[in-house]
């Protein structure tokens, strides 16, 4: 029994020695890119909000993307100044939003992507609104167009 366990452990430990080293980028580098209109469903101060916008990027070797995005919500934040007069204030913020998505390749240039993410927000500059009021979970629906 000890010999079988020893043989099993020896084979298990030596398997990585037979593997081949892989790198993120090797050989011929393929480039691509895409743009994508986006709709996000989330909350702002515990109220339902819809964010619309888009993002895009440079796709390297079908594995790595460098890009960015811009989103807008008409949720707004209204502040009572005097009487019935209301003034709408806006603020530009930095958002870091890691997430997980599933993607369906519809054609060679069009993909549909759906998933969930979590927004981390900094830079809020509005009275009565904190970074955490805009941060939180989000559902995403994305239509990607480009050269993948």
TORPA-4810 file (N, C-alpha, C, O; in nm, 3 decimals):
<nodes>
NODE_1_0.081_-0.119_0.000_0.000_0.000_0.000_0.086_0.126_0.000_0.055_0.224_-0.068_X
NODE_2_0.197_0.123_0.078_0.287_0.238_0.083_0.349_0.266_-0.053_0.370_0.381_-0.090_X
NODE_3_0.379_0.158_-0.128_0.439_0.176_-0.261_0.341_0.242_-0.357_0.381_0.324_-0.439_X
NODE_4_0.213_0.207_-0.347_0.112_0.265_-0.436_0.096_0.414_-0.405_0.088_0.496_-0.496_X
NODE_5_0.091_0.448_-0.276_0.079_0.588_-0.237_0.201_0.667_-0.281_0.188_0.778_-0.332_X
NODE_6_0.321_0.609_-0.262_0.445_0.675_-0.304_0.446_0.697_-0.454_0.481_0.805_-0.501_X
NODE_7_0.407_0.595_-0.532_0.404_0.605_-0.678_0.303_0.712_-0.721_0.332_0.792_-0.810_X
NODE_8_0.185_0.715_-0.660_0.084_0.815_-0.692_0.135_0.956_-0.664_0.120_1.045_-0.748_X
NODE_9_0.197_0.978_-0.548_0.252_1.109_-0.514_0.365_1.149_-0.607_0.375_1.265_-0.646_X
NODE_10_0.451_1.054_-0.645_0.562_1.082_-0.736_0.509_1.128_-0.872_0.559_1.226_-0.928_X
NODE_11_0.409_1.058_-0.924_0.350_1.095_-1.054_0.282_1.232_-1.043_0.296_1.314_-1.133_X
NODE_12_0.209_1.256_-0.936_0.139_1.382_-0.917_0.235_1.499_-0.907_0.208_1.605_-0.964_X
NODE_13_0.344_1.483_-0.837_0.443_1.589_-0.821_0.522_1.613_-0.949_0.560_1.727_-0.977_X
NODE_14_0.548_1.508_-1.027_0.631_1.523_-1.147_0.553_1.569_-1.270_0.615_1.607_-1.369_X
NODE_15_0.419_1.569_-1.267_0.341_1.613_-1.383_0.372_1.754_-1.428_0.383_1.775_-1.549_X
NODE_16_0.389_1.854_-1.338_0.421_1.988_-1.387_0.551_1.995_-1.466_0.567_2.086_-1.548_X
NODE_17_0.643_1.904_-1.445_0.769_1.905_-1.519_0.747_1.875_-1.667_0.828_1.915_-1.750_X
NODE_18_0.639_1.806_-1.701_0.611_1.771_-1.840_0.526_1.877_-1.911_0.507_1.869_-2.032_X
NODE_19_0.476_1.976_-1.839_0.395_2.082_-1.898_0.480_2.179_-1.978_0.601_2.189_-1.956_X
NODE_20_0.418_2.250_-2.070_0.488_2.349_-2.149_0.458_2.488_-2.094_0.347_2.515_-2.048_X
NODE_21_0.557_2.575_-2.099_0.538_2.711_-2.051_0.455_2.789_-2.152_0.480_2.783_-2.272_X
NODE_22_0.356_2.863_-2.101_0.273_2.947_-2.186_0.286_3.091_-2.140_0.303_3.118_-2.021_X
NODE_23_0.279_3.183_-2.236_0.284_3.325_-2.203_0.158_3.392_-2.257_0.091_3.339_-2.346_X
NODE_24_0.127_3.508_-2.202_0.009_3.582_-2.247_0.021_3.622_-2.393_-0.075_3.609_-2.470_X
NODE_25_0.138_3.672_-2.432_0.160_3.716_-2.570_0.285_3.647_-2.622_0.394_3.665_-2.568_X
NODE_26_0.268_3.567_-2.728_0.383_3.501_-2.789_0.356_3.484_-2.938_0.241_3.485_-2.982_X
NODE_27_0.462_3.471_-3.015_0.447_3.455_-3.160_0.391_3.580_-3.224_0.415_3.692_-3.179_X
NODE_28_0.315_3.558_-3.332_0.253_3.670_-3.403_0.145_3.733_-3.317_0.058_3.663_-3.264_X
NODE_29_0.149_3.864_-3.303_0.052_3.936_-3.222_-0.060_3.985_-3.312_-0.037_4.054_-3.411_X
NODE_30_-0.184_3.948_-3.277_-0.302_3.993_-3.351_-0.367_4.107_-3.276_-0.379_4.104_-3.153_X
NODE_31_-0.411_4.208_-3.350_-0.476_4.324_-3.290_-0.620_4.332_-3.339_-0.654_4.287_-3.448_X
NODE_32_-0.702_4.391_-3.256_-0.840_4.414_-3.291_-0.894_4.526_-3.205_-0.819_4.590_-3.130_X
NODE_33_-1.020_4.550_-3.214_-1.081_4.652_-3.131_-1.230_4.650_-3.147_-1.284_4.589_-3.240_X
NODE_34_-1.298_4.716_-3.055_-1.442_4.722_-3.065_-1.497_4.840_-2.986_-1.430_4.897_-2.900_X
NODE_35_-1.621_4.874_-3.018_-1.698_4.972_-2.943_-1.828_4.907_-2.903_-1.879_4.820_-2.973_X
NODE_36_-1.883_4.950_-2.789_-2.002_4.883_-2.739_-2.095_4.979_-2.668_-2.056_5.043_-2.570_X
NODE_37_-2.221_4.991_-2.716_-2.321_5.063_-2.637_-2.360_4.975_-2.518_-2.368_4.853_-2.531_X
NODE_38_-2.385_5.038_-2.403_-2.410_4.963_-2.279_-2.532_5.018_-2.207_-2.555_5.139_-2.206_X
NODE_39_-2.610_4.930_-2.147_-2.718_4.966_-2.057_-2.692_4.894_-1.926_-2.675_4.772_-1.924_X
NODE_40_-2.688_4.969_-1.814_-2.666_4.911_-1.682_-2.786_4.942_-1.594_-2.840_5.052_-1.596_X
NODE_41_-2.829_4.842_-1.516_-2.941_4.856_-1.425_-2.888_4.844_-1.283_-2.825_4.744_-1.249_X
NODE_42_-2.913_4.946_-1.201_-2.856_4.947_-1.068_-2.940_5.033_-0.975_-3.057_5.060_-1.003_X
NODE_43_-2.880_5.077_-0.865_-2.948_5.165_-0.771_-2.858_5.284_-0.738_-2.735_5.275_-0.743_X
NODE_44_-2.922_5.396_-0.705_-2.855_5.514_-0.653_-2.933_5.555_-0.528_-3.053_5.583_-0.537_X
NODE_45_-2.867_5.559_-0.415_-2.933_5.587_-0.286_-3.056_5.499_-0.267_-3.162_5.547_-0.227_X
NODE_46_-3.041_5.371_-0.298_-3.146_5.269_-0.282_-3.267_5.291_-0.372_-3.374_5.235_-0.346_X
NODE_47_-3.253_5.370_-0.479_-3.358_5.388_-0.580_-3.309_5.332_-0.713_-3.192_5.347_-0.748_X
NODE_48_-3.400_5.267_-0.788_-3.366_5.209_-0.917_-3.311_5.317_-1.011_-3.365_5.427_-1.017_X
NODE_49_-3.204_5.284_-1.084_-3.144_5.378_-1.179_-3.096_5.302_-1.302_-3.053_5.187_-1.292_X
NODE_50_-3.102_5.367_-1.416_-3.052_5.312_-1.542_-2.936_5.399_-1.588_-2.947_5.522_-1.593_X
NODE_51_-2.825_5.335_-1.622_-2.708_5.404_-1.676_-2.693_5.363_-1.822_-2.700_5.244_-1.853_X
NODE_52_-2.673_5.460_-1.910_-2.648_5.431_-2.051_-2.513_5.491_-2.089_-2.470_5.591_-2.031_X
NODE_53_-2.449_5.432_-2.185_-2.319_5.482_-2.227_-2.254_5.384_-2.320_-2.320_5.315_-2.398_X
NODE_54_-2.124_5.378_-2.311_-2.051_5.287_-2.397_-1.907_5.274_-2.355_-1.854_5.355_-2.279_X
NODE_55_-1.845_5.171_-2.408_-1.702_5.155_-2.386_-1.642_5.087_-2.507_-1.713_5.031_-2.591_X
NODE_56_-1.512_5.091_-2.514_-1.442_5.029_-2.625_-1.298_5.009_-2.588_-1.251_5.053_-2.483_X
NODE_57_-1.228_4.943_-2.677_-1.088_4.920_-2.646_-1.012_4.854_-2.758_-1.066_4.817_-2.862_X
NODE_58_-0.884_4.842_-2.732_-0.788_4.777_-2.821_-0.769_4.637_-2.768_-0.730_4.619_-2.653_X
NODE_59_-0.797_4.536_-2.852_-0.789_4.396_-2.814_-0.659_4.337_-2.868_-0.633_4.342_-2.988_X
NODE_60_-0.578_4.282_-2.777_-0.447_4.227_-2.812_-0.451_4.075_-2.800_-0.478_4.022_-2.693_X
NODE_61_-0.422_4.005_-2.911_-0.414_3.859_-2.916_-0.539_3.789_-2.861_-0.528_3.681_-2.802_X
NODE_62_-0.654_3.846_-2.878_-0.781_3.789_-2.834_-0.783_3.759_-2.684_-0.869_3.683_-2.638_X
NODE_63_-0.691_3.818_-2.606_-0.678_3.784_-2.465_-0.674_3.902_-2.370_-0.708_3.888_-2.253_X
NODE_64_-0.633_4.018_-2.417_-0.607_4.131_-2.329_-0.664_4.257_-2.392_-0.646_4.279_-2.512_X
NODE_65_-0.733_4.340_-2.312_-0.792_4.461_-2.366_-0.749_4.583_-2.286_-0.741_4.578_-2.163_X
NODE_66_-0.721_4.691_-2.356_-0.695_4.821_-2.295_-0.804_4.914_-2.348_-0.819_4.930_-2.469_X
NODE_67_-0.879_4.975_-2.257_-0.988_5.060_-2.303_-1.048_5.140_-2.191_-0.991_5.151_-2.083_X
NODE_68_-1.164_5.195_-2.217_-1.234_5.275_-2.118_-1.379_5.296_-2.159_-1.420_5.254_-2.267_X
NODE_69_-1.454_5.359_-2.071_-1.596_5.380_-2.099_-1.650_5.506_-2.034_-1.587_5.563_-1.945_X
NODE_70_-1.768_5.547_-2.079_-1.837_5.665_-2.027_-1.984_5.626_-2.010_-2.043_5.564_-2.099_X
NODE_71_-2.044_5.664_-1.895_-2.183_5.633_-1.868_-2.255_5.757_-1.816_-2.194_5.847_-1.758_X
NODE_72_-2.386_5.759_-1.836_-2.469_5.870_-1.792_-2.597_5.813_-1.731_-2.651_5.714_-1.778_X
NODE_73_-2.643_5.877_-1.626_-2.772_5.841_-1.568_-2.852_5.968_-1.549_-2.799_6.070_-1.504_X
NODE_74_-2.979_5.963_-1.583_-3.067_6.077_-1.565_-3.124_6.080_-1.424_-3.213_6.160_-1.394_X
NODE_75_-3.071_5.993_-1.339_-3.118_5.991_-1.201_-3.105_6.129_-1.141_-3.199_6.180_-1.080_X
NODE_76_-2.988_6.190_-1.157_-2.964_6.326_-1.108_-2.979_6.336_-0.958_-3.021_6.240_-0.892_X
NODE_77_-2.945_6.446_-0.905_-2.963_6.475_-0.762_-3.019_6.615_-0.753_-2.954_6.712_-0.793_X
NODE_78_-3.139_6.626_-0.701_-3.205_6.756_-0.697_-3.198_6.814_-0.556_-3.210_6.742_-0.457_X
NODE_79_-3.178_6.945_-0.547_-3.160_7.015_-0.421_-3.259_7.132_-0.416_-3.262_7.211_-0.510_X
NODE_80_-3.337_7.145_-0.313_-3.432_7.258_-0.301_-3.357_7.381_-0.259_-3.302_7.386_-0.149_X
NODE_81_-3.356_7.486_-0.351_-3.286_7.611_-0.321_-3.379_7.711_-0.254_-3.346_7.765_-0.149_X
NODE_82_-3.496_7.737_-0.313_-3.592_7.830_-0.251_-3.730_7.804_-0.310_-3.744_7.794_-0.432_X
NODE_83_-3.829_7.792_-0.227_-3.966_7.772_-0.273_-3.980_7.648_-0.357_-3.935_7.540_-0.318_X
NODE_84_-4.044_7.662_-0.475_-4.066_7.550_-0.565_-3.953_7.531_-0.665_-3.956_7.437_-0.744_X
NODE_85_-3.852_7.618_-0.661_-3.742_7.612_-0.758_-3.647_7.498_-0.724_-3.602_7.486_-0.610_X
NODE_86_-3.617_7.414_-0.821_-3.524_7.303_-0.800_-3.409_7.315_-0.900_-3.432_7.342_-1.018_X
NODE_87_-3.291_7.295_-0.854_-3.174_7.301_-0.940_-3.111_7.163_-0.945_-3.089_7.101_-0.841_X
NODE_88_-3.081_7.115_-1.065_-3.021_6.984_-1.081_-2.870_7.000_-1.084_-2.817_7.081_-1.161_X
NODE_89_-2.800_6.923_-1.001_-2.655_6.928_-0.994_-2.596_6.801_-1.053_-2.657_6.694_-1.046_X
NODE_90_-2.478_6.812_-1.110_-2.409_6.696_-1.165_-2.268_6.689_-1.110_-2.215_6.787_-1.058_X
NODE_91_-2.208_6.571_-1.123_-2.071_6.551_-1.076_-2.007_6.444_-1.162_-2.072_6.346_-1.199_X
NODE_92_-1.880_6.461_-1.193_-1.803_6.361_-1.265_-1.724_6.283_-1.162_-1.659_6.341_-1.075_X
NODE_93_-1.728_6.150_-1.170_-1.664_6.065_-1.070_-1.577_5.960_-1.137_-1.591_5.933_-1.256_X
NODE_94_-1.486_5.900_-1.058_-1.406_5.787_-1.105_-1.472_5.660_-1.055_-1.510_5.650_-0.939_X
NODE_95_-1.485_5.561_-1.145_-1.550_5.435_-1.110_-1.460_5.319_-1.147_-1.409_5.312_-1.259_X
NODE_96_-1.441_5.226_-1.054_-1.375_5.099_-1.078_-1.483_4.993_-1.065_-1.548_4.985_-0.961_X
NODE_97_-1.503_4.910_-1.169_-1.616_4.818_-1.169_-1.579_4.679_-1.217_-1.598_4.646_-1.335_X
NODE_98_-1.525_4.595_-1.127_-1.497_4.457_-1.165_-1.627_4.379_-1.178_-1.725_4.409_-1.110_X
NODE_99_-1.628_4.278_-1.266_-1.750_4.201_-1.285_-1.724_4.070_-1.354_-1.611_4.036_-1.387_X
NODE_100_-1.831_3.996_-1.374_-1.825_3.869_-1.447_-1.936_3.871_-1.550_-2.049_3.913_-1.521_X
NODE_101_-1.904_3.826_-1.671_-1.997_3.834_-1.783_-1.997_3.706_-1.864_-1.899_3.631_-1.865_X
NODE_102_-2.108_3.681_-1.932_-2.118_3.573_-2.030_-2.135_3.639_-2.166_-2.205_3.740_-2.178_X
NODE_103_-2.071_3.582_-2.268_-2.073_3.646_-2.400_-2.114_3.545_-2.506_-2.070_3.431_-2.505_X
NODE_104_-2.200_3.590_-2.597_-2.247_3.508_-2.708_-2.197_3.569_-2.838_-2.225_3.685_-2.867_X
NODE_105_-2.123_3.491_-2.917_-2.075_3.536_-3.048_-2.188_3.517_-3.150_-2.216_3.404_-3.190_X
NODE_106_-2.252_3.627_-3.191_-2.363_3.620_-3.285_-2.310_3.610_-3.428_-2.352_3.523_-3.504_X
NODE_107_-2.219_3.701_-3.464_-2.151_3.698_-3.595_-2.003_3.724_-3.570_-1.961_3.737_-3.456_X
NODE_108_-1.925_3.732_-3.676_-1.782_3.757_-3.660_-1.752_3.899_-3.612_-1.641_3.926_-3.566_X
NODE_109_-1.849_3.990_-3.622_-1.826_4.128_-3.581_-1.924_4.176_-3.472_-1.919_4.293_-3.433_X
NODE_110_-2.012_4.088_-3.423_-2.113_4.128_-3.325_-2.124_4.024_-3.213_-2.135_3.904_-3.239_X
NODE_111_-2.121_4.073_-3.088_-2.135_3.987_-2.971_-2.233_4.050_-2.872_-2.242_4.173_-2.861_X
NODE_112_-2.306_3.966_-2.802_-2.395_4.011_-2.694_-2.335_3.963_-2.563_-2.296_3.847_-2.550_X
NODE_113_-2.329_4.054_-2.467_-2.264_4.027_-2.339_-2.361_4.065_-2.227_-2.421_4.172_-2.231_X
NODE_114_-2.376_3.978_-2.128_-2.460_4.008_-2.012_-2.387_3.963_-1.887_-2.315_3.863_-1.888_X
NODE_115_-2.404_4.038_-1.778_-2.335_3.999_-1.656_-2.370_4.086_-1.538_-2.464_4.167_-1.541_X
NODE_116_-2.292_4.067_-1.433_-2.308_4.145_-1.311_-2.174_4.206_-1.274_-2.069_4.153_-1.309_X
NODE_117_-2.178_4.316_-1.203_-2.056_4.383_-1.160_-2.081_4.455_-1.029_-2.194_4.460_-0.980_X
NODE_118_-1.975_4.510_-0.972_-1.987_4.588_-0.849_-1.909_4.717_-0.865_-1.788_4.714_-0.889_X
NODE_119_-1.979_4.832_-0.852_-1.917_4.963_-0.871_-1.852_5.012_-0.742_-1.913_5.008_-0.635_X
NODE_120_-1.729_5.059_-0.754_-1.659_5.129_-0.647_-1.636_5.270_-0.697_-1.569_5.290_-0.799_X
NODE_121_-1.691_5.370_-0.627_-1.694_5.508_-0.676_-1.613_5.600_-0.584_-1.619_5.588_-0.462_X
NODE_122_-1.537_5.692_-0.646_-1.467_5.796_-0.570_-1.486_5.929_-0.642_-1.507_5.933_-0.764_X
NODE_123_-1.479_6.038_-0.567_-1.483_6.171_-0.627_-1.618_6.239_-0.628_-1.634_6.338_-0.699_X
NODE_124_-1.716_6.189_-0.552_-1.847_6.254_-0.548_-1.832_6.394_-0.488_-1.771_6.411_-0.382_X
NODE_125_-1.887_6.492_-0.556_-1.880_6.630_-0.508_-2.019_6.694_-0.510_-2.039_6.799_-0.571_X
NODE_126_-2.114_6.630_-0.441_-2.250_6.681_-0.434_-2.298_6.676_-0.290_-2.274_6.579_-0.218_X
NODE_127_-2.364_6.781_-0.248_-2.415_6.789_-0.112_-2.517_6.677_-0.088_-2.610_6.659_-0.167_X
NODE_128_-2.501_6.602_0.020_-2.595_6.497_0.055_-2.576_6.365_-0.016_-2.656_6.274_0.003_X
NODE_129_-2.473_6.353_-0.097_-2.448_6.229_-0.170_-2.307_6.183_-0.141_-2.212_6.261_-0.150_X
NODE_130_-2.292_6.057_-0.106_-2.160_6.000_-0.074_-2.119_5.901_-0.183_-2.201_5.859_-0.265_X
NODE_131_-1.991_5.864_-0.182_-1.941_5.766_-0.280_-2.020_5.636_-0.274_-2.052_5.578_-0.378_X
NODE_132_-2.053_5.591_-0.153_-2.126_5.466_-0.137_-2.267_5.470_-0.192_-2.325_5.365_-0.221_X
NODE_133_-2.325_5.590_-0.206_-2.460_5.601_-0.262_-2.464_5.563_-0.409_-2.568_5.519_-0.458_X
NODE_134_-2.353_5.580_-0.481_-2.346_5.542_-0.622_-2.283_5.405_-0.641_-2.302_5.341_-0.745_X
NODE_135_-2.207_5.359_-0.543_-2.145_5.228_-0.553_-2.246_5.119_-0.527_-2.352_5.143_-0.469_X
NODE_136_-2.213_4.998_-0.569_-2.299_4.884_-0.544_-2.309_4.791_-0.662_-2.242_4.812_-0.763_X
NODE_137_-2.393_4.689_-0.650_-2.407_4.591_-0.758_-2.480_4.648_-0.879_-2.557_4.743_-0.868_X
NODE_138_-2.453_4.587_-0.994_-2.513_4.634_-1.119_-2.533_4.515_-1.213_-2.450_4.424_-1.216_X
NODE_139_-2.641_4.516_-1.289_-2.663_4.421_-1.398_-2.630_4.489_-1.529_-2.665_4.606_-1.547_X
NODE_140_-2.565_4.420_-1.621_-2.515_4.482_-1.744_-2.564_4.409_-1.869_-2.572_4.286_-1.870_X
NODE_141_-2.596_4.484_-1.972_-2.629_4.430_-2.103_-2.548_4.509_-2.205_-2.561_4.631_-2.214_X
NODE_142_-2.465_4.439_-2.284_-2.370_4.503_-2.374_-2.383_4.445_-2.514_-2.397_4.324_-2.531_X
NODE_143_-2.380_4.531_-2.615_-2.379_4.489_-2.756_-2.246_4.532_-2.815_-2.224_4.651_-2.835_X
NODE_144_-2.157_4.438_-2.843_-2.023_4.470_-2.893_-2.017_4.459_-3.044_-2.067_4.363_-3.104_X
NODE_145_-1.956_4.561_-3.106_-1.937_4.563_-3.251_-1.790_4.589_-3.279_-1.733_4.683_-3.222_X
NODE_146_-1.727_4.510_-3.363_-1.587_4.537_-3.395_-1.516_4.418_-3.456_-1.578_4.323_-3.504_X
NODE_147_-1.383_4.426_-3.454_-1.296_4.319_-3.504_-1.238_4.248_-3.383_-1.154_4.302_-3.312_X
NODE_148_-1.283_4.128_-3.362_-1.240_4.052_-3.245_-1.127_3.961_-3.284_-1.075_3.888_-3.201_X
</nodes>
